[in-house]
Amino acid sequence: MSVRVLKPGLLTTVQDRGRHGLQHLGIVPCGAMDPVAHALANALVGNGGEEATLELTLIGPELLFEQQALVALCGAELAASADGEPLPHDRPVWLRAGTRLRTGRAARGSRAYLAIAGGIAVEPVLGSRSTYAPARFGGLHGRALRSGDELPLDPLAAELAAERYPRLAEHAARRGALRSVRWSAPSMTLPEREPIVVHAMEGRHFGLFDPAAQRAFFEATWRVTPESNRMGFRLSGPTLAAAGAGEILSGPTCLGTVQVPANGLPIALMADHQTTGGYPKIAEIAAAEVARVAQLAPGGTLRFARCTLEEALALRRAARARLEAALRALAWEYGR
């Protein structure tokens, strides 16, 4: 079973949880930029956490489903329709064979995740199906989708749709040819308003920046520039002087590390971040906040709020508890 790509969208890639534990070999983690929306989309169609989804960036694709399928769209609010009927977000939706699914421009957020019951069946590379386009491996041929691509699905995808959707029948609703439910999963990462507030800890080289730069980092409103990508978000705002940095040896980088290159404008490292870097690290974004940052579109704004390691750990525990509660509720809908 496969899905035919009629239009690819701006940047549509196959992503899963990523390939972790390999940074010492120079292998970047990759994976979904918003792992929360990715996990919710999978749970909505009855998948476990390991299946791959499609990550849709700013403008989504147009797809033709050759057989029936159970799908869910989570994350950014994109205009979406199936055979002309509005496609509800954050809900499982049963599609009949021959359905043409169209997704358009994001009205809020920047990344949406399309999950399909059974998952996307591209071959894993180093334990993950995630696309790493700069090195051309993972996903579908190591690149973003193109018009004419055939996206392989689990061979049992149609049977899984026919078997799983009836479990939701008690709460089902029907609109034209679409079948869905009356309830929806919570949206956990979309910005309610901007600038969003992002908790961050002082980085390893924070003390190398002069006091004015230290204050500016936590007091300024930063804007995501159009040059941002899956590797890092470039931020515009006041120039941060690091006169005391001198020569800094390259060291390991992490998801959420904020580096300051020679031009003085920070870069927040994202899912495709490099494994090492030599720019001064002014801050580390709390892990619980990275998915929210990932939903900012170019032009989006944020402010950093200082926090301690203990506070960052508490934020992570709370975020994990909210997600696990939502995943348990969705599993319960499937009788698990």
C-alpha positions in Angstrom: 0.0 0.0 0.0 1.3 3.5 -0.8 0.3 7.1 -0.9 0.9 9.1 -4.1 2.4 12.6 -3.7 0.6 15.0 -6.1 2.1 18.2 -4.6 5.0 18.0 -2.1 4.3 21.2 -0.1 7.1 23.5 1.0 9.1 21.0 3.0 7.5 17.6 3.8 9.7 14.9 5.3 9.4 11.5 7.0 10.3 11.8 10.7 10.1 9.7 13.8 11.6 10.0 17.3 15.1 10.3 15.8 18.4 8.4 15.9 19.9 8.9 19.4 23.0 7.8 21.1 25.2 8.3 18.0 26.5 11.9 18.4 29.9 10.6 19.4 30.1 9.1 15.9 29.1 12.4 14.3 25.5 11.3 13.6 22.9 14.0 14.2 19.7 13.1 16.1 17.1 14.3 13.6 13.5 13.4 14.4 10.4 15.4 14.7 10.9 19.1 15.4 7.8 18.9 17.6 7.9 15.5 19.2 4.7 16.2 21.2 2.5 16.8 18.2 4.2 13.8 16.5 3.4 11.5 19.5 -0.2 12.7 19.7 -0.8 12.2 15.9 0.5 8.6 16.2 -1.7 7.9 19.3 -4.8 9.2 17.5 -4.6 6.5 14.9 -3.7 3.8 17.4 0.0 3.6 16.6 2.7 3.1 19.2 5.4 5.8 19.6 7.9 4.3 17.2 6.0 4.8 13.8 7.1 7.5 11.4 4.9 10.4 10.4 5.0 13.1 7.8 6.3 16.5 9.1 4.6 19.3 7.1 6.3 22.7 7.2 4.3 25.9 6.7 2.7 24.7 3.5 1.5 21.1 3.3 1.3 18.6 0.5 -1.5 17.1 -1.6 -1.7 13.4 -1.3 -3.7 10.6 -3.0 -4.6 7.6 -0.8 -5.0 4.6 -3.0 -6.6 2.5 -0.3 -8.7 3.2 2.8 -6.6 4.7 5.7 -7.0 6.0 9.2 -5.1 9.3 9.5 -4.7 12.2 12.0 -3.3 15.7 11.6 -1.7 17.4 14.7 0.4 20.4 15.3 0.2 23.6 13.3 -3.2 24.6 12.1 -3.1 24.1 8.4 -6.1 24.5 6.1 -6.9 20.8 5.2 -9.6 19.0 3.2 -10.3 15.5 2.0 -12.2 15.3 -1.3 -13.4 18.9 -0.6 -14.6 18.2 3.0 -12.8 20.1 5.8 -10.5 17.7 7.6 -10.7 18.1 11.4 -7.4 18.5 13.3 -6.3 16.5 16.3 -8.8 13.7 15.6 -8.7 10.3 13.9 -10.3 10.4 10.5 -11.2 7.4 8.3 -10.5 8.0 4.6 -12.0 5.8 1.8 -9.9 4.5 -1.0 -9.2 7.2 -3.7 -9.4 10.1 -1.2 -7.4 13.2 -2.2 -6.1 14.9 0.9 -5.1 18.6 0.4 -3.2 20.6 3.0 -2.5 24.3 2.6 -0.8 27.1 4.5 -0.4 27.2 8.3 -2.5 29.8 10.0 -1.0 29.1 13.4 2.2 27.3 14.2 4.7 26.1 11.6 4.9 22.3 11.7 2.1 19.7 11.5 2.3 15.9 11.6 0.3 13.5 9.5 0.1 10.0 11.1 -1.3 7.0 9.3 -2.4 3.8 11.0 0.5 1.4 10.7 3.0 4.1 10.0 5.2 5.0 7.0 7.2 2.0 5.9 10.4 3.5 4.6 13.6 1.5 5.4 15.2 2.4 8.8 18.7 3.8 8.7 20.8 3.5 11.9 17.6 2.5 13.8 15.4 5.4 12.6 13.2 6.4 9.6 13.9 10.1 10.1 15.1 12.1 7.1 18.4 13.9 7.3 18.5 15.8 4.1 22.0 17.4 4.4 23.6 14.0 4.3 20.8 12.4 2.1 19.9 9.5 4.2 16.8 8.3 6.0 13.2 9.0 5.1 12.3 8.6 1.5 15.5 8.6 -0.5 17.1 10.9 2.0 15.2 14.0 0.9 11.9 16.0 1.2 9.0 14.6 -0.8 8.6 15.5 -4.5 5.7 15.3 -6.8 5.2 11.8 -8.2 6.7 10.1 -5.2 5.1 6.9 -3.9 5.2 6.8 -0.1 5.2 3.2 1.2 2.8 2.4 4.0 2.6 -0.6 6.3 1.3 -3.5 4.1 -1.6 -3.9 6.6 -2.5 -0.1 6.7 -5.9 -0.7 5.0 -6.8 -3.6 7.3 -5.6 -1.6 10.4 -7.9 1.3 9.4 -10.9 -1.1 9.0 -10.1 -2.8 12.3 -9.2 0.3 14.5 -11.9 2.8 13.5 -14.9 0.7 14.6 -13.4 0.8 18.1 -14.2 4.5 18.1 -17.8 4.0 16.7 -19.5 5.0 20.0 -18.1 8.5 19.6 -18.0 8.7 15.9 -19.5 11.4 13.6 -19.8 11.5 9.9 -19.6 14.4 7.5 -20.1 13.5 3.8 -17.5 10.8 3.0 -15.4 11.6 6.1 -15.7 9.6 9.3 -14.3 11.0 12.5 -15.1 11.4 16.2 -16.6 14.3 18.3 -13.7 14.6 20.6 -10.1 15.8 19.9 -6.7 15.6 21.4 -5.3 18.6 23.2 -3.0 21.1 21.5 0.1 21.4 23.7 2.7 23.3 21.8 1.0 25.9 19.6 1.7 29.5 20.6 -1.4 31.2 22.1 0.2 34.6 21.6 3.6 36.1 20.8 6.2 36.6 22.0 6.2 33.2 23.7 8.2 32.9 26.9 10.9 30.3 26.8 12.8 29.1 29.9 16.5 28.8 29.5 19.5 28.2 31.7 22.8 30.1 31.6 25.1 28.3 29.2 28.7 27.2 29.6 30.1 30.4 28.2 27.5 32.9 29.7 30.2 34.5 31.8 32.3 35.4 28.8 29.6 37.8 27.6 29.7 41.4 28.9 27.0 42.4 31.4 25.1 44.4 28.8 24.9 41.3 26.5 23.8 39.1 29.5 21.0 41.5 30.3 20.0 41.9 26.7 19.7 38.1 26.1 17.0 37.8 28.8 15.3 41.2 28.3 15.1 41.5 24.6 12.3 40.2 22.3 13.9 38.0 19.7 12.5 37.3 16.2 13.0 34.1 14.2 14.6 35.0 10.8 13.7 33.5 7.4 17.2 31.9 7.3 16.1 29.4 10.1 15.8 25.7 9.3 15.7 22.3 11.0 19.4 22.7 12.0 18.9 25.9 13.9 16.7 29.0 14.4 18.6 32.2 13.7 17.3 35.1 15.9 17.4 38.8 15.2 17.6 41.3 18.0 20.4 43.2 19.8 24.0 42.2 19.1 25.5 40.2 21.9 29.2 41.0 22.5 31.4 38.2 23.7 34.7 40.1 23.9 36.0 37.7 26.5 35.4 34.5 24.5 38.7 34.4 22.7 39.5 31.1 21.1 36.9 28.5 22.2 37.5 24.8 21.5 34.7 23.0 19.7 32.6 21.0 22.1 29.4 18.9 22.2 26.1 20.6 21.3 22.6 19.7 22.4 19.0 20.2 21.3 18.2 23.7 22.6 21.8 24.9 22.9 21.9 28.7 22.0 25.2 29.6 20.4 26.4 33.1 19.5 28.5 33.4 16.3 30.8 36.2 15.4 27.9 38.5 14.2 26.5 38.5 17.8 23.1 37.1 16.9 22.1 33.9 18.6 21.2 30.6 17.0 19.0 28.1 18.8 19.9 24.6 17.8 17.0 22.4 16.7 16.5 18.7 15.7 19.1 18.5 12.9 21.8 20.3 15.0 25.4 19.6 14.5 27.1 17.3 17.0 29.8 19.7 18.0 30.3 23.5 17.7 32.9 26.2 18.5 30.7 29.2 19.0 30.2 30.4 22.6 27.1 28.8 24.3 25.2 31.6 26.0 22.3 29.5 27.1 20.5 26.1 27.1 16.8 26.1 26.4 14.8 23.9 28.9 14.0 20.6 27.1 10.3 21.0 27.8 10.2 24.3 25.8 11.9 23.2 22.6 8.8 21.8 21.0 7.1 25.2 21.5 10.0 27.0 19.9 9.8 24.6 17.0 6.3 25.8 16.2 7.4 29.4 15.6 7.3 30.4 12.0 9.7 32.9 10.4 8.9 36.3 11.9 7.7 34.7 15.2 8.9 36.2 18.4 10.1 34.9 21.8 11.6 36.1 25.1 13.9 34.1 27.3 13.2 33.6 31.0 16.1 32.6 33.2 15.7 29.3 35.0 17.8 26.9 37.0 18.6 23.2 36.2 16.2 22.1 38.9 13.4 24.3 37.5 14.1 23.0 34.0 13.8 19.4 35.3 10.5 20.3 37.0 9.2 21.7 33.7 10.2 18.5 31.9 8.5 16.3 34.4 5.3 18.4 34.2 5.3 18.4 30.4 6.0 14.6 30.3 3.1 14.0 32.7 0.7 16.1 30.6 1.7 14.2 27.4 1.5 10.8 29.1 -2.0 11.6 30.4 -3.1 12.5 26.9 -1.6 9.4 25.4 -3.3 7.2 28.1 -6.6 8.8 27.3 -6.2 8.1 23.6 -5.2 4.5 24.3 -8.3 4.1 26.4 -10.4 5.2 23.4 -9.0 2.2 21.5 -9.7 -0.1 24.4 -6.1 -0.5 25.4 
